[in-house]
Amino acid sequence: MSSNSIPTRYHPLLVSLHWLTVLLVFAAFGLGKFMSGEPNEATKIPLLAAHMALGLVTLVVIIGRFIARLRLPKPAHASTGNALLDKIGEVVHYALYLLVLLMSISGMSLSMQAGLTPIVFGGSGTSLPADFYAFSARLLHGFIAPALFLLILLHVGAAFYHQLVLKDNLLARMGYGK
């Protein structure tokens, strides 16, 4: 492959960051869903610590991934043969980046509004807030989560559409190999 040719698959760094993002988002989402049913007592603090740490790591990874995406060669956008579907696919990719970024930022904002950092990481002994929904950032965080989940379902559905209906071997682009 010459230096000017368009690759047929993503760079291994982008592949690694993609799958790491998948793991982080699903871990944070699952932990968040579990925590939402737990009372705001001291037993919730280790769960919050893990959730907040996952959110921070996800933020760093998604920023790194976006920078890598801008700098590394990547394959052309996959085509379905339908201009509207192709445009939707392109928009969904950028929306996924945006929502993951906003999810992390809204979580950090909630942490600041609720004074969670000294409680969760500093051992301040202060009680957790009685109701996280009293904070505007919690409402935003709670709105973004299902929107992100729906976009992920759309993204996965589109990948399977490419793989199983169009039979264009799209999934190989986000894997390792030659």
N, CA and C atoms as a LAMMPS dump frame, in Angstrom:
ITEM: TIMESTEP
0
ITEM: NUMBER OF ATOMS
534
ITEM: BOX BOUNDS ff ff ff
-5.0000000000000000e+02 5.0000000000000000e+02
-5.0000000000000000e+02 5.0000000000000000e+02
-5.0000000000000000e+02 5.0000000000000000e+02
ITEM: ATOMS id mol type element x y z
1 1 1 N 0.85 -1.176 0
2 1 2 C 0 0 0
3 1 3 C 0.894 1.237 0
4 2 1 N 0.675 2.15 -0.933
5 2 2 C 1.461 3.381 -0.97
6 2 3 C 0.998 4.321 0.126
7 3 1 N 1.826 5.327 0.402
8 3 2 C 1.505 6.247 1.497
9 3 3 C 0.277 7.09 1.196
10 4 1 N -0.122 7.184 -0.082
11 4 2 C -1.283 7.995 -0.452
12 4 3 C -2.571 7.191 -0.58
13 5 1 N -2.487 5.87 -0.506
14 5 2 C -3.693 5.068 -0.69
15 5 3 C -4.552 5.076 0.575
16 6 1 N -5.837 4.897 0.377
17 6 2 C -6.791 4.879 1.489
18 6 3 C -6.821 3.469 2.062
19 7 1 N -6.623 3.329 3.372
20 7 2 C -6.628 1.988 3.966
21 7 3 C -8.022 1.357 3.916
22 8 1 N -8.044 0.041 4.003
23 8 2 C -9.321 -0.679 3.999
24 8 3 C -9.803 -0.993 5.408
25 9 1 N -8.948 -0.744 6.397
26 9 2 C -9.324 -1.006 7.792
27 9 3 C -8.754 0.11 8.654
28 10 1 N -9.251 0.176 9.877
29 10 2 C -8.787 1.206 10.805
30 10 3 C -7.417 0.848 11.363
31 11 1 N -6.665 1.869 11.701
32 11 2 C -5.354 1.719 12.324
33 11 3 C -5.526 0.929 13.628
34 12 1 N -4.569 0.058 13.979
35 12 2 C -4.698 -0.736 15.211
36 12 3 C -4.922 0.103 16.473
37 13 1 N -4.363 1.31 16.526
38 13 2 C -4.616 2.171 17.683
39 13 3 C -6.09 2.555 17.75
40 14 1 N -6.679 2.898 16.609
41 14 2 C -8.104 3.246 16.59
42 14 3 C -8.975 2.042 16.935
43 15 1 N -8.577 0.874 16.466
44 15 2 C -9.317 -0.353 16.8
45 15 3 C -9.269 -0.583 18.31
46 16 1 N -8.083 -0.469 18.88
47 16 2 C -7.927 -0.676 20.328
48 16 3 C -8.739 0.338 21.122
49 17 1 N -8.672 1.599 20.718
50 17 2 C -9.423 2.638 21.433
51 17 3 C -10.93 2.456 21.269
52 18 1 N -11.361 1.967 20.108
53 18 2 C -12.788 1.701 19.897
54 18 3 C -13.289 0.658 20.89
55 19 1 N -12.589 -0.485 20.946
56 19 2 C -13.06 -1.573 21.811
57 19 3 C -12.877 -1.244 23.285
58 20 1 N -11.861 -0.464 23.616
59 20 2 C -11.707 0.006 24.993
60 20 3 C -12.862 0.935 25.365
61 21 1 N -13.246 1.808 24.438
62 21 2 C -14.394 2.691 24.673
63 21 3 C -15.659 1.874 24.9
64 22 1 N -15.857 0.849 24.092
65 22 2 C -17.031 -0.024 24.25
66 22 3 C -17.064 -0.607 25.661
67 23 1 N -15.948 -1.161 26.094
68 23 2 C -15.888 -1.762 27.439
69 23 3 C -16.154 -0.726 28.527
70 24 1 N -15.528 0.429 28.42
71 24 2 C -15.695 1.471 29.435
72 24 3 C -17.129 1.982 29.495
73 25 1 N -17.717 2.242 28.331
74 25 2 C -19.089 2.773 28.299
75 25 3 C -20.062 1.756 28.876
76 26 1 N -19.927 0.492 28.491
77 26 2 C -20.86 -0.502 29.02
78 26 3 C -20.652 -0.75 30.508
79 27 1 N -19.414 -0.717 30.966
80 27 2 C -19.162 -0.87 32.405
81 27 3 C -19.753 0.304 33.181
82 28 1 N -19.527 1.525 32.695
83 28 2 C -20.059 2.709 33.378
84 28 3 C -21.583 2.724 33.329
85 29 1 N -22.146 2.349 32.183
86 29 2 C -23.602 2.321 32.045
87 29 3 C -24.21 1.282 32.981
88 30 1 N -23.644 0.085 32.994
89 30 2 C -24.164 -0.97 33.866
90 30 3 C -24.066 -0.601 35.33
91 31 1 N -22.933 -0.047 35.719
92 31 2 C -22.755 0.369 37.109
93 31 3 C -23.703 1.507 37.456
94 32 1 N -23.881 2.436 36.525
95 32 2 C -24.812 3.54 36.755
96 32 3 C -26.238 3.052 36.942
97 33 1 N -26.661 2.109 36.102
98 33 2 C -28.02 1.548 36.245
99 33 3 C -28.168 0.846 37.586
100 34 1 N -27.155 0.088 37.972
101 34 2 C -27.206 -0.618 39.25
102 34 3 C -27.275 0.371 40.406
103 35 1 N -26.429 1.389 40.359
104 35 2 C -26.376 2.379 41.448
105 35 3 C -27.669 3.16 41.594
106 36 1 N -28.355 3.378 40.485
107 36 2 C -29.563 4.207 40.549
108 36 3 C -30.632 3.582 41.44
109 37 1 N -30.543 2.284 41.659
110 37 2 C -31.5 1.616 42.535
111 37 3 C -31.031 1.475 43.97
112 38 1 N -29.824 1.927 44.241
113 38 2 C -29.255 1.805 45.586
114 38 3 C -29.534 3.064 46.402
115 39 1 N -29.75 2.912 47.705
116 39 2 C -29.954 4.103 48.549
117 39 3 C -28.66 4.919 48.648
118 40 1 N -28.811 6.212 48.842
119 40 2 C -27.655 7.109 48.937
120 40 3 C -27.054 7.051 50.335
121 41 1 N -26.437 5.923 50.62
122 41 2 C -25.813 5.676 51.921
123 41 3 C -24.337 5.372 51.704
124 42 1 N -23.612 5.193 52.786
125 42 2 C -22.163 4.961 52.718
126 42 3 C -21.807 3.746 51.858
127 43 1 N -22.686 2.753 51.796
128 43 2 C -22.401 1.556 50.998
129 43 3 C -22.355 1.865 49.498
130 44 1 N -22.897 3.001 49.107
131 44 2 C -22.901 3.391 47.697
132 44 3 C -21.583 4.062 47.279
133 45 1 N -20.804 4.519 48.24
134 45 2 C -19.592 5.283 47.928
135 45 3 C -18.599 4.497 47.072
136 46 1 N -18.298 3.221 47.367
137 46 2 C -17.369 2.493 46.48
138 46 3 C -17.907 2.345 45.049
139 47 1 N -19.221 2.204 44.929
140 47 2 C -19.821 2.121 43.593
141 47 3 C -19.654 3.443 42.856
142 48 1 N -19.899 4.547 43.563
143 48 2 C -19.704 5.868 42.966
144 48 3 C -18.249 6.078 42.568
145 49 1 N -17.329 5.632 43.412
146 49 2 C -15.9 5.777 43.103
147 49 3 C -15.561 5.054 41.802
148 50 1 N -16.045 3.84 41.654
149 50 2 C -15.779 3.071 40.434
150 50 3 C -16.429 3.735 39.224
151 51 1 N -17.676 4.186 39.378
152 51 2 C -18.404 4.828 38.287
153 51 3 C -17.706 6.12 37.857
154 52 1 N -17.297 6.912 38.832
155 52 2 C -16.622 8.175 38.526
156 52 3 C -15.265 7.928 37.874
157 53 1 N -14.539 6.932 38.348
158 53 2 C -13.245 6.596 37.744
159 53 3 C -13.434 6.128 36.302
160 54 1 N -14.444 5.292 36.073
161 54 2 C -14.741 4.851 34.707
162 54 3 C -15.062 6.044 33.813
163 55 1 N -15.83 6.983 34.337
164 55 2 C -16.184 8.173 33.568
165 55 3 C -14.973 9.008 33.199
166 56 1 N -14.057 9.175 34.145
167 56 2 C -12.841 9.95 33.863
168 56 3 C -11.951 9.248 32.845
169 57 1 N -11.785 7.95 33.006
170 57 2 C -10.972 7.191 32.044
171 57 3 C -11.626 7.245 30.665
172 58 1 N -12.945 7.125 30.615
173 58 2 C -13.667 7.202 29.344
174 58 3 C -13.443 8.556 28.682
175 59 1 N -13.472 9.616 29.466
176 59 2 C -13.236 10.96 28.925
177 59 3 C -11.846 11.046 28.29
178 60 1 N -10.843 10.573 28.988
179 60 2 C -9.474 10.609 28.46
180 60 3 C -9.377 9.769 27.184
181 61 1 N -9.972 8.587 27.205
182 61 2 C -9.907 7.693 26.044
183 61 3 C -10.634 8.301 24.849
184 62 1 N -11.809 8.89 25.059
185 62 2 C -12.577 9.421 23.926
186 62 3 C -11.881 10.637 23.324
187 63 1 N -11.239 11.448 24.156
188 63 2 C -10.474 12.581 23.623
189 63 3 C -9.27 12.065 22.837
190 64 1 N -8.562 11.093 23.406
191 64 2 C -7.437 10.489 22.696
192 64 3 C -7.871 9.838 21.398
193 65 1 N -9.003 9.194 21.443
194 65 2 C -9.525 8.525 20.248
195 65 3 C -9.868 9.537 19.161
196 66 1 N -10.477 10.645 19.546
197 66 2 C -10.84 11.662 18.567
198 66 3 C -9.581 12.271 17.938
199 67 1 N -8.581 12.547 18.772
200 67 2 C -7.318 13.087 18.25
201 67 3 C -6.668 12.078 17.303
202 68 1 N -6.623 10.817 17.706
203 68 2 C -6.041 9.775 16.855
204 68 3 C -6.817 9.653 15.553
205 69 1 N -8.124 9.771 15.627
206 69 2 C -8.966 9.674 14.429
207 69 3 C -8.646 10.794 13.439
208 70 1 N -8.35 11.977 13.973
209 70 2 C -8.013 13.102 13.101
210 70 3 C -6.635 12.946 12.462
211 71 1 N -5.727 12.257 13.144
212 71 2 C -4.333 12.192 12.698
213 71 3 C -3.977 10.934 11.908
214 72 1 N -4.658 9.843 12.178
215 72 2 C -4.29 8.573 11.546
216 72 3 C -5.109 8.329 10.284
217 73 1 N -4.526 7.601 9.321
218 73 2 C -5.312 7.259 8.131
219 73 3 C -6.459 6.331 8.513
220 74 1 N -7.555 6.476 7.807
221 74 2 C -8.724 5.635 8.076
222 74 3 C -9.418 5.321 6.756
223 75 1 N -10.187 4.261 6.745
224 75 2 C -10.905 3.922 5.514
225 75 3 C -11.98 4.957 5.206
226 76 1 N -12.402 4.968 3.964
227 76 2 C -13.507 5.84 3.57
228 76 3 C -14.764 5.405 4.322
229 77 1 N -15.699 6.326 4.466
230 77 2 C -16.963 5.969 5.112
231 77 3 C -17.603 4.813 4.349
232 78 1 N -18.163 3.888 5.083
233 78 2 C -18.838 2.747 4.463
234 78 3 C -20.099 3.228 3.765
235 79 1 N -20.361 2.675 2.622
236 79 2 C -21.541 3.079 1.86
237 79 3 C -22.578 1.965 1.851
238 80 1 N -23.827 2.373 1.983
239 80 2 C -24.943 1.435 1.887
240 80 3 C -25.53 1.431 0.483
241 81 1 N -25.1 2.402 -0.33
242 81 2 C -25.717 2.576 -1.632
243 81 3 C -26.891 3.534 -1.569
244 82 1 N -27.154 4.072 -0.384
245 82 2 C -28.252 5.019 -0.18
246 82 3 C -27.663 6.27 0.47
247 83 1 N -27.73 7.397 -0.221
248 83 2 C -27.095 8.632 0.264
249 83 3 C -27.624 9.057 1.631
250 84 1 N -28.924 8.905 1.86
251 84 2 C -29.501 9.307 3.146
252 84 3 C -28.971 8.426 4.277
253 85 1 N -28.969 7.113 4.07
254 85 2 C -28.438 6.206 5.097
255 85 3 C -26.953 6.456 5.345
256 86 1 N -26.22 6.744 4.282
257 86 2 C -24.792 7.037 4.443
258 86 3 C -24.592 8.289 5.293
259 87 1 N -25.395 9.318 5.061
260 87 2 C -25.29 10.558 5.837
261 87 3 C -25.684 10.307 7.29
262 88 1 N -26.733 9.526 7.51
263 88 2 C -27.142 9.182 8.881
264 88 3 C -26.001 8.455 9.59
265 89 1 N -25.356 7.534 8.895
266 89 2 C -24.228 6.807 9.483
267 89 3 C -23.103 7.737 9.894
268 90 1 N -22.803 8.702 9.054
269 90 2 C -21.747 9.67 9.362
270 90 3 C -22.128 10.518 10.578
271 91 1 N -23.368 10.979 10.61
272 91 2 C -23.842 11.799 11.735
273 91 3 C -23.829 10.987 13.027
274 92 1 N -24.254 9.735 12.96
275 92 2 C -24.283 8.885 14.157
276 92 3 C -22.878 8.708 14.724
277 93 1 N -21.881 8.546 13.877
278 93 2 C -20.509 8.394 14.377
279 93 3 C -20.078 9.614 15.188
280 94 1 N -20.325 10.797 14.65
281 94 2 C -19.936 12.009 15.383
282 94 3 C -20.808 12.208 16.614
283 95 1 N -22.074 11.841 16.525
284 95 2 C -22.972 11.961 17.687
285 95 3 C -22.531 11.029 18.813
286 96 1 N -22.019 9.86 18.473
287 96 2 C -21.507 8.945 19.499
288 96 3 C -20.345 9.585 20.256
289 97 1 N -19.415 10.169 19.522
290 97 2 C -18.307 10.877 20.174
291 97 3 C -18.843 11.978 21.084
292 98 1 N -19.757 12.769 20.551
293 98 2 C -20.295 13.902 21.303
294 98 3 C -21.013 13.446 22.568
295 99 1 N -21.861 12.435 22.466
296 99 2 C -22.612 11.995 23.642
297 99 3 C -21.723 11.34 24.692
298 100 1 N -20.71 10.598 24.265
299 100 2 C -19.782 10.029 25.253
300 100 3 C -19.052 11.165 25.97
301 101 1 N -18.635 12.159 25.221
302 101 2 C -17.973 13.325 25.813
303 101 3 C -18.912 14.048 26.779
304 102 1 N -20.147 14.304 26.349
305 102 2 C -21.119 14.997 27.203
306 102 3 C -21.504 14.173 28.425
307 103 1 N -21.526 12.868 28.277
308 103 2 C -21.836 12.004 29.411
309 103 3 C -20.772 12.168 30.49
310 104 1 N -19.512 12.165 30.084
311 104 2 C -18.422 12.348 31.049
312 104 3 C -18.452 13.745 31.662
313 105 1 N -18.672 14.75 30.839
314 105 2 C -18.693 16.129 31.342
315 105 3 C -19.866 16.348 32.288
316 106 1 N -21.035 15.808 31.941
317 106 2 C -22.189 15.977 32.838
318 106 3 C -21.97 15.234 34.152
319 107 1 N -21.28 14.105 34.103
320 107 2 C -20.948 13.384 35.332
321 107 3 C -19.998 14.176 36.207
322 108 1 N -18.996 14.799 35.582
323 108 2 C -18.071 15.638 36.357
324 108 3 C -18.801 16.845 36.931
325 109 1 N -19.707 17.406 36.159
326 109 2 C -20.491 18.546 36.638
327 109 3 C -21.359 18.141 37.823
328 110 1 N -21.967 16.973 37.744
329 110 2 C -22.765 16.46 38.863
330 110 3 C -21.89 16.28 40.094
331 111 1 N -20.707 15.74 39.893
332 111 2 C -19.785 15.549 41.008
333 111 3 C -19.465 16.878 41.686
334 112 1 N -19.255 17.913 40.872
335 112 2 C -18.958 19.234 41.44
336 112 3 C -20.178 19.83 42.139
337 113 1 N -21.348 19.746 41.488
338 113 2 C -22.565 20.304 42.083
339 113 3 C -22.897 19.636 43.41
340 114 1 N -22.698 18.332 43.486
341 114 2 C -23.076 17.569 44.679
342 114 3 C -21.939 17.46 45.694
343 115 1 N -20.772 17.999 45.366
344 115 2 C -19.634 17.914 46.278
345 115 3 C -19.161 16.491 46.504
346 116 1 N -19.188 15.675 45.449
347 116 2 C -18.891 14.249 45.598
348 116 3 C -17.412 13.915 45.748
349 117 1 N -16.531 14.694 45.149
350 117 2 C -15.112 14.322 45.159
351 117 3 C -14.563 14.142 46.569
352 118 1 N -14.781 15.095 47.501
353 118 2 C -14.255 14.863 48.854
354 118 3 C -14.96 13.714 49.578
355 119 1 N -16.212 13.472 49.236
356 119 2 C -16.953 12.38 49.88
357 119 3 C -16.45 11.034 49.366
358 120 1 N -16.344 10.926 48.05
359 120 2 C -16.032 9.648 47.411
360 120 3 C -14.539 9.328 47.446
361 121 1 N -13.7 10.316 47.177
362 121 2 C -12.265 10.055 47.077
363 121 3 C -11.463 10.611 48.246
364 122 1 N -12.052 11.507 49.017
365 122 2 C -11.303 12.149 50.086
366 122 3 C -11.604 11.633 51.464
367 123 1 N -12.581 10.733 51.58
368 123 2 C -12.928 10.19 52.887
369 123 3 C -13.384 11.249 53.874
370 124 1 N -14.126 12.247 53.377
371 124 2 C -14.534 13.364 54.24
372 124 3 C -15.513 12.951 55.335
373 125 1 N -16.187 11.83 55.129
374 125 2 C -17.178 11.399 56.113
375 125 3 C -18.518 12.091 55.961
376 126 1 N -18.599 13.025 55.028
377 126 2 C -19.859 13.711 54.76
378 126 3 C -20.822 12.737 54.09
379 127 1 N -22.089 12.87 54.397
380 127 2 C -23.099 12 53.792
381 127 3 C -23.303 12.355 52.325
382 128 1 N -23.736 11.367 51.577
383 128 2 C -24.122 11.62 50.194
384 128 3 C -25.383 12.471 50.181
385 129 1 N -25.581 13.245 49.12
386 129 2 C -26.833 14.001 49.021
387 129 3 C -28.029 13.049 49.064
388 130 1 N -29.115 13.506 49.644
389 130 2 C -30.31 12.668 49.76
390 130 3 C -30.904 12.355 48.391
391 131 1 N -30.816 13.318 47.469
392 131 2 C -31.445 13.147 46.162
393 131 3 C -30.565 13.769 45.084
394 132 1 N -29.956 12.949 44.259
395 132 2 C -29.108 13.473 43.189
396 132 3 C -29.92 14.218 42.134
397 133 1 N -31.206 13.931 42.038
398 133 2 C -32.04 14.619 41.053
399 133 3 C -32.264 16.085 41.41
400 134 1 N -31.821 16.511 42.568
401 134 2 C -31.899 17.924 42.939
402 134 3 C -30.862 18.743 42.163
403 135 1 N -29.951 18.074 41.481
404 135 2 C -28.882 18.748 40.748
405 135 3 C -29.165 18.691 39.249
406 136 1 N -29.062 19.835 38.597
407 136 2 C -29.38 19.91 37.165
408 136 3 C -28.506 18.973 36.333
409 137 1 N -27.259 18.808 36.722
410 137 2 C -26.369 17.933 35.958
411 137 3 C -26.847 16.482 35.998
412 138 1 N -27.522 16.075 37.057
413 138 2 C -28.05 14.703 37.139
414 138 3 C -29.147 14.504 36.109
415 139 1 N -29.96 15.538 35.916
416 139 2 C -31.014 15.443 34.909
417 139 3 C -30.401 15.286 33.513
418 140 1 N -29.365 16.079 33.238
419 140 2 C -28.692 15.984 31.948
420 140 3 C -28.019 14.62 31.791
421 141 1 N -27.322 14.176 32.821
422 141 2 C -26.647 12.875 32.813
423 141 3 C -27.67 11.762 32.544
424 142 1 N -28.819 11.866 33.186
425 142 2 C -29.868 10.869 33.016
426 142 3 C -30.561 10.936 31.67
427 143 1 N -30.529 12.093 31.025
428 143 2 C -31.11 12.233 29.69
429 143 3 C -30.152 11.697 28.628
430 144 1 N -28.869 11.97 28.814
431 144 2 C -27.875 11.547 27.821
432 144 3 C -27.739 10.024 27.792
433 145 1 N -27.822 9.374 28.941
434 145 2 C -27.601 7.921 29.01
435 145 3 C -28.498 7.135 28.056
436 146 1 N -29.825 7.308 28.097
437 146 2 C -30.637 6.532 27.155
438 146 3 C -30.451 6.978 25.705
439 147 1 N -30.16 8.262 25.485
440 147 2 C -29.899 8.725 24.119
441 147 3 C -28.642 8.048 23.574
442 148 1 N -27.612 7.966 24.398
443 148 2 C -26.377 7.289 24.002
444 148 3 C -26.64 5.808 23.753
445 149 1 N -27.404 5.191 24.625
446 149 2 C -27.723 3.77 24.467
447 149 3 C -28.46 3.526 23.144
448 150 1 N -29.4 4.396 22.805
449 150 2 C -30.132 4.25 21.539
450 150 3 C -29.206 4.422 20.336
451 151 1 N -28.296 5.385 20.421
452 151 2 C -27.337 5.564 19.326
453 151 3 C -26.433 4.342 19.181
454 152 1 N -26.047 3.766 20.304
455 152 2 C -25.218 2.555 20.256
456 152 3 C -25.99 1.423 19.583
457 153 1 N -27.257 1.27 19.932
458 153 2 C -28.08 0.237 19.285
459 153 3 C -28.18 0.478 17.784
460 154 1 N -28.355 1.734 17.392
461 154 2 C -28.416 2.086 15.975
462 154 3 C -27.09 1.751 15.285
463 155 1 N -26.001 2.078 15.938
464 155 2 C -24.659 1.813 15.408
465 155 3 C -24.425 0.304 15.237
466 156 1 N -24.76 -0.461 16.251
467 156 2 C -24.589 -1.92 16.19
468 156 3 C -25.516 -2.513 15.128
469 157 1 N -26.754 -2.033 15.089
470 157 2 C -27.69 -2.503 14.068
471 157 3 C -27.179 -2.233 12.662
472 158 1 N -26.615 -1.053 12.461
473 158 2 C -26.068 -0.703 11.148
474 158 3 C -24.876 -1.598 10.798
475 159 1 N -24.043 -1.896 11.79
476 159 2 C -22.896 -2.779 11.54
477 159 3 C -23.375 -4.166 11.103
478 160 1 N -24.401 -4.671 11.771
479 160 2 C -24.942 -5.978 11.383
480 160 3 C -25.639 -5.916 10.023
481 161 1 N -26.283 -4.795 9.72
482 161 2 C -26.895 -4.614 8.402
483 161 3 C -25.814 -4.709 7.318
484 162 1 N -24.713 -4.022 7.54
485 162 2 C -23.607 -4.087 6.581
486 162 3 C -23.079 -5.515 6.462
487 163 1 N -22.875 -6.149 7.595
488 163 2 C -22.245 -7.47 7.614
489 163 3 C -23.163 -8.555 7.049
490 164 1 N -24.439 -8.55 7.467
491 164 2 C -25.333 -9.664 7.141
492 164 3 C -26.202 -9.437 5.909
493 165 1 N -26.592 -8.179 5.658
494 165 2 C -27.46 -7.901 4.511
495 165 3 C -26.63 -7.467 3.302
496 166 1 N -25.8 -6.453 3.502
497 166 2 C -24.969 -5.973 2.396
498 166 3 C -23.775 -6.884 2.127
499 167 1 N -23.412 -7.683 3.135
500 167 2 C -22.294 -8.631 3.03
501 167 3 C -21.014 -7.948 2.529
502 168 1 N -20.726 -6.774 3.116
503 168 2 C -19.543 -6.024 2.698
504 168 3 C -18.365 -6.179 3.662
505 169 1 N -18.494 -7.109 4.615
506 169 2 C -17.425 -7.415 5.571
507 169 3 C -16.975 -6.181 6.358
508 170 1 N -17.918 -5.325 6.681
509 170 2 C -17.629 -4.079 7.387
510 170 3 C -16.925 -4.315 8.719
511 171 1 N -17.319 -5.351 9.44
512 171 2 C -16.757 -5.577 10.773
513 171 3 C -15.248 -5.819 10.743
514 172 1 N -14.725 -6.298 9.627
515 172 2 C -13.279 -6.527 9.523
516 172 3 C -12.504 -5.218 9.63
517 173 1 N -13.141 -4.103 9.294
518 173 2 C -12.464 -2.8 9.369
519 173 3 C -12.131 -2.416 10.805
520 174 1 N -12.913 -2.916 11.766
521 174 2 C -12.703 -2.568 13.172
522 174 3 C -12.103 -3.751 13.926
523 175 1 N -11.325 -4.546 13.218
524 175 2 C -10.635 -5.67 13.838
525 175 3 C -9.153 -5.606 13.52
526 176 1 N -8.417 -6.54 14.092
527 176 2 C -6.98 -6.61 13.846
528 176 3 C -6.729 -7.572 12.699
529 177 1 N -5.703 -7.368 11.971
530 177 2 C -5.369 -8.275 10.882
531 177 3 C -4.916 -7.513 9.665
532 178 1 N -4.807 -8.267 8.577
533 178 2 C -4.323 -7.658 7.331
534 178 3 C -5.432 -7.522 6.344
